[in-house]
Amino acid sequence: MQVYFLGTGTSQGIPVIGSDHPVCKSNDLKDKRLRVSVWVSWDDHSIVIDCGPDFRQQMLTSGCEKLDAILFTHEHSDHTAGLDDIRPFFFRQKKDIPIYGHQRVLDNLKKRFEYIFETENKYPGAPGVQTFVVNNNQNFTLDGTAIIPIEVDHANLQVFGYRIQDFVYLTDVKTISDSEVEKVKGAKVLVVNALREEPHHSHFSLQDALDFIHLVQPERAYLTHISHLLGFHEEVQKRLPGNVFLAYDNLKITI
């Protein structure tokens, strides 16, 4: 399995528009972060988890040429605003693109991208999607591979993370129940959000993320959904445990 980090930044990305923060002025490419998303591929299957406003740029940079499905974590714009940019995949593959998410998320997308979901008098330039509802404690399969949804809370908003074989992807986590923690344990690679040093009302802080990693004991962990307030990439990385890494845009790993 290959995992490509398409974006590792928080909702505003780094640099933040108009910011004079030193991290936003950094010349280190690892300090420049698009909105958070990953491309996961195995065998002949190719999916992305979330498609935010940087999706087009991410697809061009990564060289992704095939899209079998999109798994949505939740409906916030930094995770969904790029949905229209699936058009080239739709035209090339000549079939609707499967999208998976909580019913609430699918309903939200239908409101915001009504023209994509139209069934009558549909604009010919619009892409098509096939919707699949994700429910907690109900695994589903992609290309014969089991996908395990993991329910977490982003403050008061329910969010799904996903486990695919030995890979777990969690973003926008603030709290997670003991029963959902059990679904994470035993994974070889965990990706989890770490917004900043200071506590936050709806995201793991760096210490929250490190405590969670210690709890579930993956072989490797990668931190994502990072804001400029976490600090310079190279400086933060030096302070992390040996099996914990700051993810960065265009990082590729193999599991």
N, C-alpha and C positions, 0 to 999 in steps of 0.2 A: 504494500500500500504506500502511495506517495501522498504527502500533504504539502501543499503550496500555500503559504500565508500571503493572501492577496492584499490584505490590509490589517494593520494592528493598532490603529488609533481609535480614540474615542469619538464622540459624535461630531465634534468640530474638526477633527483631523489635526495634524501637526505639520506645518505651522498653523496656528490659529490666525485667521484674518485680522490684520491690524495689531497683532500682539508684539510687544517689545521684550517678551520673556526671553532669557538667554537660550533656552532650548529651542524656541521658535526661530532664533537667529543662527542656530547651529549649521555648520557646513557638513556635518557627518550625515551621510545618507540614511543611517540607521535611526536618526532622530526625525526623519520625515515620514509621517505615517498617514496613509489613507484610511478610510473608514473600514471597520473590521469585517473580515470575511475570509473563508478558506476554500480552496479547491482540493477535493479529495478524489483520488483515482485508484482503482484496483482492477486487475485483469483488463477488461475492455470497458469498464464503467467509469463515468466521469460526472461528478456532482459538485455543486457548491452549497455551502451553508451560508445563507443570507446573500443578498445582492443590494448593496447600498448605492449612494449617489456616485461613487467612483467606479461602478461596475464596468463600464465600457473601457475605461483606461486600464483597469486591472486585467481584463480579458486580453487586451492588445499586448500588454507588457508580459503577461504570463505565457502567451502563445496558446491558450486554451482554444481548441477548435471543435469541441464536442461537448454538449450539455445534455445529460440524461435526466437530471432532476435538480430542483432547488429545495432544500430544507430550510424553512424559516424558523428562527428562534422566537421572534415576536414582531410586532407591527411598527416599532419606532422607525422613523425615516432613515436613520443611518444604517438600518438593516434591510430596508425594502425599497428605497426610492429609485433603484436602478432597474426595476422590473421591465420597463419598456425596452431596455437595451438587450433583451433576449431575442429581439427580432432577427438578427442574422442567423442565430441557431435555428429558429423556427423556419425561416425560409430555406436554409440549407438542408435541414433534416426532414422537412416536409411533413411534420407532425407536431401536434400540440406538445408543449413542454410540461411534464408533470411537476406540480408544486405541492409541497407538504407543509402543513401548519395547523395549529389550533383553529377550531372553527371561528373563534373570535378574530383571529388574524386573517383568515380567508375572507371573512365578511368585510373587514376593514379594507383589504386590497380591492375588493369588488366596488367599494364606494370610491376609492381614490383612482382606480384604473378601470372605470366602468367600460370603456371602449374595448379593453382586452377581453372582458368577460361577456360581451354582447353575443347573442346567438342569432339575432335577426338584424338584417341590414348592417352587418358588421363592416367597418371600414377595411378595405382590402390590404392596407399597409400595416394593420395591427397584428401583433403576434397572437397566437392561441395558447391557452394553458389547459391542463387537465388537473383538477383539484382533488386532493386527498386529505382527509381530516386526520390529524394526529391526536390521539387520546393517551392520557397517562396510563401506564401499566398495560398498554397494548402495543406490542412490537409489530413491526411491519418489515417487508423485505424489498430490497432493490437488487435486481440481478441475482436473486437467490441468496443474497446476504442479509442477515437479520440486522435491523436498525432498532436500537433500544432508546426510546425517548426518556429523558431524565427531567423531572419537573423541579424547577427552582423558582425563587421569588426575587424579583427586581423591585425592591420596596414592596408595594402592594400589587404589582403586576406579575401574573404568572408568565413564566418564560420556559421554553423547552431547550435543553441541551440534548446532545445525541451521542450514543456510543455505537461505533462501527467496528466490530471485531475488537482489537486491542487499543483502539483510539477513542478518546472521549473529548468532546468539545463543549465547553461551558462558557457562556459569556453573559454579561449583565447580571451576575449573581450577587445577591446580598445575603440570602439565607437559603438553606437546603435541609430538608428533613432527614432523619436517620435512615428511613427506608430508601430514600433516593441516593444517599451516600453509598449504600450497599451496591448499587448498580455501577458505581464508579470504581470500586475496589477491584484490584486485579488487572487494571488496564496497564499497558506498557507505557503509553504516552497520554498525558493529560494536558489539555490546553484550557487555561482558566484566566478570567479577567483580574487585573490588578491596576486599578485606576490611578492611584496616587499614594503618597505616604500617609496623609491624614485620613481619618475615618470619613466615610461618605454614606449618605442615607440610603442609596440604592445600589451601590457597587462594593465589591471587595476592595479594601485597601491592600497595600502590599503585604502587610502583616496578616490580614485576613486570608489572603491567598496562600501565603507560606504555611499558615496553620492548617489550612485545608489540605494542602499537598502533604504535609506531615501526617495528617489523619488517614489519607487514602493510599499513600505509599506507592505512587507510580514509579516505574524505572526512570522516566524522564518527565519533566513538566516544563511547559512553555507559557509565559505570561503574555497576555494580549489585552486589547481594549485599554490602551495606555494613554494617559494624558501627558501634556508637557510638564505638569506639576510633579510627575514622578521623578524627573531629573534626566540628565544626559545618559544615553544608552550605555556607553562604556563604563561610566562611573557606577551606575546601578548594578550592572552585571558583575562587577568585581565583588560586590557585597552579598551575592546570592550563594546558596548552597551549591555544591558541585553538580547536582543533577537538575538544577533549575536554571532556565535560560529565559532572557527577554527575547521574545519573538520579534522579528522585524519584517518589514515588507519585502516580499520576494524570497524569503527564506524557504528552502525546500528540505523536507526531512523524509526519511524512509522508515517504515515500520515493518 
